[in-house]
Amino acid sequence: MYGVVINPRGLPSFIDEGKISEFLKEQKEFDGAVLGWTMASPSLKYLLGKLNNGASVNTRFSDSTGYKSVNSNIYAVQPGFLDAVN
């Protein structure tokens, strides 16, 4: 079984990764119906916006002078993320 779980941005809290991973591990060991799973964080821009009372926040990378910069949306993923989603 392959599946995708998405926590929509409108929810006031985040999912409990520990309990979900524990359940999936039990199912994988029980009958092999679960082949794999992975988790990814919300974007850094989204998290900083939550900490800033919903105000728009840009995550920018630049050189030390600030001359060249780029907006970036950073996510954290678990090791083996691509193996699970591919």
C-alpha positions in Angstrom: 0.0 0.0 0.0 1.2 3.4 -0.9 -0.5 6.5 0.4 0.0 10.2 1.0 -1.1 12.1 4.0 -1.2 15.9 3.9 -1.8 18.2 6.8 -3.7 21.2 5.2 -2.4 24.6 6.0 -5.7 25.6 7.6 -5.4 23.2 10.5 -4.4 24.9 13.8 -1.9 22.2 14.8 0.4 19.7 13.3 0.1 15.9 13.1 1.7 13.6 15.7 4.5 12.1 13.6 5.6 9.7 16.4 2.2 8.0 16.8 1.6 7.7 13.1 5.0 6.2 12.4 4.5 3.7 15.3 1.2 2.6 13.8 2.6 2.3 10.3 5.6 0.3 11.6 3.2 -2.1 13.4 1.2 -2.6 10.2 4.3 -3.2 8.1 5.5 -5.9 10.5 2.0 -7.4 10.8 1.3 -8.3 7.2 3.5 -6.2 5.0 0.6 -4.1 3.6 2.5 -0.9 4.3 5.6 -0.7 2.2 7.1 2.5 3.5 6.3 6.1 4.6 8.0 9.4 5.2 7.2 12.7 6.7 8.0 16.3 5.5 7.7 19.5 7.5 5.7 22.5 6.6 7.8 25.1 4.8 10.1 27.4 6.8 8.1 30.4 5.4 4.8 28.9 6.8 6.4 28.2 10.2 7.9 31.7 10.5 4.5 33.2 9.5 2.9 31.2 12.3 5.4 32.6 14.8 4.8 36.1 13.4 1.1 36.0 14.0 0.3 35.1 10.4 2.2 38.0 8.9 3.9 37.3 5.6 7.5 36.3 5.9 10.0 35.7 3.1 12.9 33.3 3.6 15.8 34.7 1.6 19.4 33.5 1.0 22.0 36.0 0.0 25.7 36.6 -0.2 27.4 38.4 2.7 26.8 41.8 1.0 23.1 41.2 0.3 23.7 42.1 -3.3 22.5 38.8 -4.7 19.6 37.2 -3.0 16.8 34.7 -3.7 13.6 33.8 -2.0 13.5 30.1 -1.0 10.9 27.9 0.6 12.7 25.3 2.7 11.2 22.0 3.9 12.7 19.4 6.1 12.4 15.8 5.0 13.4 12.5 6.6 16.3 10.3 5.3 15.1 8.1 2.5 12.3 10.6 1.5 12.8 10.0 -2.2 12.8 6.2 -1.8 9.4 6.4 -0.1 7.7 8.9 -2.5 9.1 7.3 -5.7 
